[in-house]
Amino acid sequence: MKATLDKGTTWLDLKGNALPVFSGTEVRSSGGAAAIELKDGSRIEVLPFSAVQFEQVSGDPRVSVTYGRVNFNLHPQSKL
């Protein structure tokens, strides 16, 4: 599992670490899956060989699926 904050110039290997998500962050999975928990309790599961990008994280958050498959388990009050 990898994440980038600079449009793919530098990739960070996550290895189970918890990191904050900023606008523009992209998360990619290769062989495994990743679970991303949001402040409101919603959960995004990025399945193997998939990627998501956080276009906006404050206010009304926006997440786009770049490629692959993603499961969204949203809290009833989620604005996502």
Backbone bond lengths (Angstrom), bond angles and torsions (degrees), N, CA, C in turn:
res aa  C-N    CA-C-N  psi(-1)  N-CA   C-N-CA  omega(-1)  CA-C   N-CA-C  phi
1 M - - - 1.434 - - 1.510 107.92 -
2 K 1.332 116.06 132.54 1.462 121.25 -178.74 1.518 110.38 -133.53
3 A 1.327 115.84 155.98 1.464 121.63 176.85 1.519 109.00 -137.75
4 T 1.335 115.48 147.38 1.458 120.98 175.25 1.520 109.42 -129.70
5 L 1.314 115.46 147.25 1.459 121.78 176.31 1.521 110.87 -113.24
6 D 1.341 117.01 -7.84 1.464 120.90 -172.86 1.529 113.01 -125.21
7 K 1.321 115.14 43.47 1.470 122.85 175.96 1.528 113.43 57.39
8 G 1.328 116.27 35.54 1.454 120.85 172.64 1.512 116.06 93.16
9 T 1.327 119.17 1.18 1.462 120.55 178.18 1.525 110.38 -69.15
10 T 1.321 116.73 -43.76 1.460 122.71 179.91 1.522 108.81 -126.72
11 W 1.335 116.09 132.20 1.464 121.16 178.61 1.516 109.41 -115.49
12 L 1.335 116.68 134.82 1.455 123.12 177.23 1.519 109.11 -102.08
13 D 1.328 116.63 132.07 1.457 121.37 176.30 1.526 107.50 -82.38
14 L 1.331 118.41 118.50 1.465 121.38 -172.37 1.524 113.46 -78.38
15 K 1.305 119.22 -44.38 1.470 123.69 177.93 1.524 113.61 46.06
16 G 1.319 117.44 46.98 1.457 121.29 175.49 1.518 115.02 80.34
17 N 1.315 117.87 4.61 1.463 120.78 179.66 1.520 111.39 -77.69
18 A 1.305 115.73 149.11 1.465 121.38 174.63 1.523 108.09 -95.80
19 L 1.309 116.44 123.56 1.460 121.96 -179.77 1.519 109.66 -132.27
20 P 1.328 117.88 150.68 1.467 119.42 175.36 1.523 110.45 -70.19
21 V 1.323 115.35 153.34 1.467 121.23 178.37 1.523 107.98 -108.90
22 F 1.321 116.24 132.00 1.458 122.89 178.89 1.522 109.28 -114.99
23 S 1.315 117.06 161.60 1.469 120.27 174.07 1.524 108.27 -57.21
24 G 1.324 115.94 132.77 1.452 121.60 -178.78 1.518 114.39 95.78
25 T 1.337 117.81 -10.46 1.460 120.47 178.82 1.520 109.90 -66.15
26 E 1.333 116.67 133.35 1.462 121.99 173.06 1.517 107.91 -116.88
27 V 1.326 116.92 134.18 1.458 122.76 178.20 1.516 107.66 -116.42
28 R 1.347 115.88 127.10 1.471 122.11 179.03 1.518 109.86 -121.90
29 S 1.322 115.55 140.37 1.461 119.70 172.98 1.518 108.17 -111.12
30 S 1.316 115.26 147.48 1.464 118.68 174.30 1.521 107.21 -106.16
31 G 1.310 118.96 -88.88 1.451 120.42 -177.89 1.514 115.28 -89.15
32 G 1.327 117.82 -18.79 1.462 120.67 -176.79 1.511 112.12 -113.17
33 A 1.314 115.36 -176.34 1.465 121.37 178.45 1.524 108.66 -112.25
34 A 1.330 115.92 160.89 1.462 121.28 177.53 1.515 109.18 -131.93
35 A 1.320 116.08 143.08 1.461 121.44 175.12 1.522 108.02 -112.03
36 I 1.328 115.58 129.56 1.458 121.83 179.71 1.520 107.03 -117.82
37 E 1.327 116.07 120.27 1.463 120.17 -179.98 1.522 109.21 -102.31
38 L 1.331 115.65 129.44 1.458 121.73 -178.97 1.527 110.74 -93.38
39 K 1.326 116.93 164.75 1.469 122.27 -177.57 1.520 112.98 -55.83
40 D 1.343 117.29 -34.71 1.473 120.36 -176.90 1.527 113.20 -82.95
41 G 1.336 117.45 3.93 1.457 121.25 179.99 1.514 113.92 93.53
42 S 1.319 117.75 -6.97 1.466 121.02 175.74 1.522 108.97 -66.68
43 R 1.320 115.24 155.96 1.463 120.62 -177.06 1.523 109.35 -133.63
44 I 1.326 115.91 135.44 1.460 122.56 176.84 1.519 106.99 -116.55
45 E 1.331 116.86 124.83 1.458 121.42 177.98 1.523 108.32 -108.86
46 V 1.329 115.49 115.38 1.463 121.88 178.09 1.527 106.51 -91.78
47 L 1.325 116.48 112.33 1.462 121.93 -176.04 1.527 110.61 -77.25
48 P 1.347 117.94 166.21 1.465 120.21 -178.09 1.532 112.64 -53.91
49 F 1.333 114.43 143.12 1.469 123.76 178.38 1.530 111.53 58.36
50 S 1.345 115.45 44.94 1.461 122.23 -177.99 1.523 109.51 -137.03
51 A 1.344 115.92 165.22 1.467 120.39 179.20 1.520 110.59 -150.36
52 V 1.340 115.71 145.90 1.463 122.31 173.63 1.524 108.53 -130.35
53 Q 1.334 115.16 154.23 1.459 120.50 175.52 1.522 108.80 -126.91
54 F 1.324 115.70 133.23 1.460 122.22 177.19 1.518 107.41 -90.08
55 E 1.324 115.99 101.62 1.462 120.82 -177.30 1.519 111.15 -76.38
56 Q 1.319 116.59 -34.05 1.467 122.17 179.63 1.515 107.24 -151.03
57 V 1.324 117.46 132.98 1.465 119.62 -178.84 1.522 113.18 -112.78
58 S 1.318 118.80 -17.71 1.464 120.30 179.05 1.525 109.87 -102.68
59 G 1.330 115.57 161.68 1.467 119.11 -179.05 1.512 110.46 68.35
60 D 1.321 116.98 -119.34 1.467 122.42 174.30 1.522 107.62 -95.72
61 P 1.345 117.82 98.20 1.465 120.03 -175.73 1.529 112.11 -63.95
62 R 1.338 115.37 148.95 1.467 121.65 177.40 1.523 108.86 -131.40
63 V 1.327 114.61 129.96 1.457 122.07 177.75 1.514 107.45 -126.62
64 S 1.325 116.99 134.02 1.464 119.31 176.49 1.525 109.19 -118.13
65 V 1.325 115.37 143.93 1.458 121.54 175.71 1.521 106.52 -85.27
66 T 1.328 116.52 114.41 1.461 121.60 -179.45 1.526 109.77 -73.26
67 Y 1.335 116.25 -47.00 1.465 121.76 173.97 1.522 108.81 -164.27
68 G 1.321 116.09 160.95 1.455 121.22 176.45 1.517 113.60 89.08
69 R 1.349 114.57 -151.83 1.465 121.21 -175.16 1.527 110.46 -124.36
70 V 1.327 114.37 140.86 1.459 121.12 -177.92 1.526 108.43 -140.74
71 N 1.330 116.89 136.58 1.463 121.81 173.83 1.520 108.70 -102.49
72 F 1.331 116.24 134.29 1.456 122.10 176.53 1.522 108.36 -113.69
73 N 1.328 117.63 121.67 1.465 123.69 172.52 1.521 105.77 -113.24
74 L 1.329 115.98 95.16 1.458 120.83 -171.41 1.520 112.60 -95.23
75 H 1.316 115.37 138.86 1.458 122.93 173.06 1.527 107.17 -64.92
76 P 1.333 119.52 143.89 1.473 120.96 -177.51 1.531 114.24 -53.84
77 Q 1.333 118.25 -31.73 1.468 120.94 -179.54 1.529 112.70 -93.61
78 S 1.325 118.11 8.24 1.468 121.40 -176.55 1.521 111.69 -61.69
79 K 1.328 116.03 142.86 1.464 121.91 175.65 1.523 111.22 -100.16
80 L 1.321 117.14 5.49 1.461 121.56 -178.34 1.508 111.09 -72.01
